[in-house]
């Protein structure tokens, strides 16, 4: 089954999230960009634990990424497989009926 070209976004939940509320405007922009990329990753809802890749995806240099990293990655959980997972995105992907709950390792 093909991946949906979109993901559900709930503005009220997003804006009420304490981790999102702590982010600067720049961190928030990077976070949203990473969410968009994570939707199409394998496994869905994850990003690699590779600061060089993340900085490139965020379109900033590695040094700048290091300065905002904690605030952005606070919204992810490092999985046993060494990838960062966004819990809500994984759940939404599962609800879309494209992935079984046993396919993720968080």
Backbone as CSV, one residue per row, in Angstrom:
resi,resn,N_x,N_y,N_z,CA_x,CA_y,CA_z,C_x,C_y,C_z
1,UNK,0.840,-1.184,0.000,0.000,0.000,0.000,0.884,1.246,0.000
2,UNK,0.564,2.211,-0.831,1.340,3.447,-0.929,1.097,4.331,0.292
3,UNK,2.109,5.112,0.623,1.988,6.045,1.742,1.067,7.196,1.343
4,UNK,0.214,7.634,2.247,-0.612,8.803,1.958,0.284,10.027,1.735
5,UNK,-0.065,10.908,0.829,0.759,12.086,0.561,0.555,13.202,1.589
6,UNK,-0.175,12.935,2.650,-0.479,13.935,3.673,-0.529,13.251,5.029
7,UNK,-0.470,14.048,6.092,-0.693,13.490,7.425,-1.690,14.369,8.161
8,UNK,-2.489,13.775,9.047,-3.447,14.560,9.817,-2.715,15.549,10.718
9,UNK,-3.224,16.747,10.794,-2.636,17.784,11.630,-3.752,18.399,12.462
10,UNK,-3.585,18.388,13.767,-4.587,18.898,14.685,-4.032,20.156,15.367
11,UNK,-4.358,21.333,14.837,-3.762,22.575,15.350,-3.941,22.783,16.852
12,UNK,-5.100,22.445,17.388,-5.337,22.650,18.821,-4.376,21.800,19.644
13,UNK,-4.245,20.522,19.283,-3.322,19.631,19.999,-1.881,20.099,19.828
14,UNK,-1.530,20.479,18.609,-0.165,20.914,18.312,0.207,22.127,19.152
15,UNK,-0.645,23.138,19.146,-0.344,24.373,19.871,-0.393,24.196,21.390
16,UNK,-1.149,23.219,21.868,-1.252,22.968,23.304,-0.102,22.113,23.835
17,UNK,0.648,21.497,22.953,1.745,20.623,23.367,2.830,21.448,24.073
18,UNK,3.175,21.052,25.293,4.164,21.797,26.092,5.522,21.856,25.401
19,UNK,5.890,20.803,24.692,7.187,20.794,23.999,7.189,21.789,22.849
20,UNK,6.077,21.906,22.161,5.954,22.877,21.079,5.957,24.295,21.647
21,UNK,5.274,24.498,22.755,5.207,25.826,23.366,6.575,26.339,23.800
22,UNK,7.500,25.433,24.128,8.845,25.826,24.554,9.749,26.188,23.384
23,UNK,9.371,25.807,22.160,10.233,26.031,21.000,10.254,27.497,20.581
24,UNK,11.413,27.915,20.094,11.505,29.228,19.464,10.837,29.132,18.092
25,UNK,10.640,30.267,17.451,10.046,30.251,16.115,10.916,29.452,15.151
26,UNK,12.208,29.583,15.272,13.114,28.836,14.397,13.023,27.330,14.662
27,UNK,13.028,26.939,15.926,12.906,25.523,16.264,11.581,24.964,15.757
28,UNK,10.539,25.737,15.870,9.229,25.311,15.401,9.240,25.070,13.890
29,UNK,9.856,25.959,13.139,9.957,25.782,11.700,10.730,24.527,11.325
30,UNK,11.834,24.292,12.020,12.634,23.083,11.767,11.828,21.847,12.145
31,UNK,11.136,21.910,13.261,10.323,20.780,13.713,9.261,20.417,12.679
32,UNK,8.556,21.395,12.170,7.524,21.126,11.168,8.149,20.524,9.907
33,UNK,9.286,21.051,9.506,9.976,20.493,8.335,10.356,19.033,8.581
34,UNK,10.874,18.735,9.777,11.249,17.359,10.096,10.030,16.439,10.157
35,UNK,8.908,16.954,10.650,7.682,16.151,10.652,7.292,15.779,9.226
36,UNK,7.367,16.738,8.336,7.017,16.465,6.934,7.922,15.399,6.341
37,UNK,9.204,15.478,6.624,10.148,14.493,6.100,9.959,13.134,6.783
38,UNK,9.678,13.147,8.085,9.507,11.902,8.838,8.334,11.066,8.322
39,UNK,7.304,11.718,7.825,6.126,11.006,7.314,6.511,10.027,6.205
40,UNK,7.526,10.378,5.414,7.912,9.558,4.269,9.121,8.675,4.534
41,UNK,9.630,8.719,5.735,10.792,7.898,6.085,10.393,6.457,6.358
42,UNK,11.377,5.603,6.437,11.196,4.210,6.846,11.991,3.998,8.114
43,UNK,11.357,3.621,9.192,9.922,3.540,9.404,9.286,4.933,9.473
44,UNK,8.022,5.000,9.076,7.303,6.273,9.084,7.267,6.909,10.475
45,UNK,7.346,8.225,10.488,7.304,8.958,11.752,8.655,9.043,12.435
46,UNK,9.717,8.676,11.700,11.054,8.679,12.294,12.023,9.487,11.441
47,UNK,13.108,9.888,12.103,14.214,10.540,11.409,15.498,9.873,11.897
48,UNK,16.546,9.910,11.097,17.793,9.257,11.521,18.457,9.995,12.674
49,UNK,19.210,9.274,13.472,19.989,9.880,14.542,21.338,10.275,13.955
50,UNK,21.301,11.240,13.060,22.497,11.689,12.352,22.404,13.212,12.222
51,UNK,23.178,13.908,13.042,23.092,15.369,13.073,23.432,16.017,11.738
52,UNK,24.327,15.425,10.973,24.662,15.996,9.658,23.458,15.935,8.722
53,UNK,22.758,14.806,8.721,21.571,14.653,7.877,20.471,15.607,8.333
54,UNK,20.230,15.642,9.625,19.166,16.508,10.143,19.464,17.977,9.836
55,UNK,20.707,18.402,10.021,21.070,19.787,9.713,20.821,20.089,8.237
56,UNK,21.169,19.160,7.375,20.926,19.363,5.940,19.432,19.443,5.666
57,UNK,18.656,18.549,6.273,17.204,18.588,6.097,16.620,19.894,6.622
58,UNK,17.195,20.397,7.708,16.716,21.650,8.301,17.211,22.867,7.526
59,UNK,18.102,22.640,6.601,18.692,23.687,5.768,19.484,24.707,6.581
60,UNK,20.199,24.173,7.574,21.101,24.994,8.382,22.420,24.252,8.521
61,UNK,23.474,24.971,8.937,24.758,24.291,9.091,24.779,23.502,10.406
62,UNK,25.741,22.596,10.504,25.819,21.688,11.654,25.991,22.437,12.972
63,UNK,26.754,23.496,12.954,26.968,24.270,14.177,25.669,24.914,14.655
64,UNK,24.923,25.462,13.729,23.647,26.078,14.098,22.657,25.009,14.571
65,UNK,22.629,23.859,13.892,21.765,22.753,14.321,22.088,22.386,15.763
66,UNK,23.374,22.309,16.101,23.771,21.944,17.466,23.200,22.919,18.496
67,UNK,23.036,24.181,18.106,22.530,25.181,19.049,21.017,25.106,19.270
68,UNK,20.273,24.499,18.366,18.808,24.412,18.516,18.322,22.967,18.669
69,UNK,19.229,22.032,18.550,18.931,20.589,18.527,18.039,20.126,19.683
70,UNK,18.416,20.464,20.904,17.688,19.955,22.076,16.213,20.345,22.064
71,UNK,15.930,21.584,21.728,14.534,22.027,21.704,13.696,21.325,20.664
72,UNK,14.315,20.977,19.530,13.589,20.286,18.459,13.449,18.799,18.787
73,UNK,14.547,18.158,19.146,14.506,16.715,19.382,13.789,16.340,20.669
74,UNK,13.490,17.323,21.507,12.710,17.050,22.712,11.323,16.506,22.353
75,UNK,10.856,16.808,21.150,9.539,16.349,20.704,9.593,14.959,20.078
76,UNK,10.770,14.379,20.014,10.960,13.032,19.477,11.467,12.123,20.591
77,UNK,11.381,10.814,20.369,11.920,9.825,21.297,12.896,8.953,20.533
78,UNK,14.062,8.732,21.107,15.051,7.880,20.461,14.644,6.423,20.625
79,UNK,14.455,5.743,19.504,14.029,4.353,19.517,15.187,3.389,19.676
80,UNK,14.853,2.146,19.940,15.856,1.094,20.107,16.668,0.879,18.835
81,UNK,16.101,1.257,17.705,16.781,1.083,16.421,17.690,2.260,16.069
82,UNK,17.828,3.225,16.989,18.721,4.353,16.756,18.120,5.453,15.893
83,UNK,16.796,5.494,15.775,16.122,6.556,15.025,15.258,7.344,15.996
84,UNK,15.048,8.607,15.681,14.174,9.463,16.474,12.739,9.322,15.965
85,UNK,11.796,9.074,16.881,10.388,8.880,16.527,9.533,9.987,17.117
86,UNK,8.565,10.429,16.328,7.567,11.366,16.824,6.319,10.525,17.108
87,UNK,6.023,10.348,18.380,4.992,9.418,18.840,3.635,9.644,18.169
88,UNK,3.180,10.862,18.105,1.858,11.152,17.525,1.842,10.812,16.037
89,UNK,2.934,11.111,15.341,2.984,10.818,13.910,2.936,9.310,13.658
90,UNK,3.639,8.552,14.465,3.599,7.090,14.327,2.169,6.601,14.529
91,UNK,1.495,7.125,15.550,0.110,6.725,15.824,-0.811,7.105,14.667
92,UNK,-0.630,8.289,14.107,-1.467,8.719,12.985,-1.210,7.861,11.749
93,UNK,0.025,7.463,11.552,0.347,6.597,10.416,-0.332,5.237,10.595
94,UNK,-0.315,4.740,11.811,-0.992,3.466,12.105,-2.494,3.598,11.881
95,UNK,-3.086,4.726,12.317,-4.521,4.944,12.118,-4.891,5.013,10.645
96,UNK,-3.951,5.457,9.832,-4.202,5.543,8.393,-4.291,4.149,7.768
97,UNK,-3.965,3.121,8.568,-4.091,1.739,8.094,-2.984,1.295,7.160
98,UNK,-1.880,2.001,7.185,-0.790,1.681,6.275,0.296,0.874,6.977
99,UNK,0.360,0.951,8.307,1.422,0.288,9.058,0.815,-0.422,10.259
100,UNK,1.290,-1.611,10.531,0.853,-2.341,11.709,1.608,-1.821,12.919
101,UNK,0.991,-1.863,14.087,1.630,-1.346,15.295,2.894,-2.119,15.637
102,UNK,3.047,-3.339,15.182,4.220,-4.132,15.484,5.412,-3.765,14.610
103,UNK,5.237,-2.890,13.631,6.315,-2.532,12.728,7.220,-1.432,13.266
104,UNK,6.867,-0.830,14.368,7.700,0.237,14.906,8.470,-0.269,16.127
105,UNK,9.633,0.331,16.357,10.450,-0.009,17.520,10.756,1.248,18.300
106,UNK,9.816,1.697,19.104,10.048,2.894,19.902,10.257,2.492,21.335
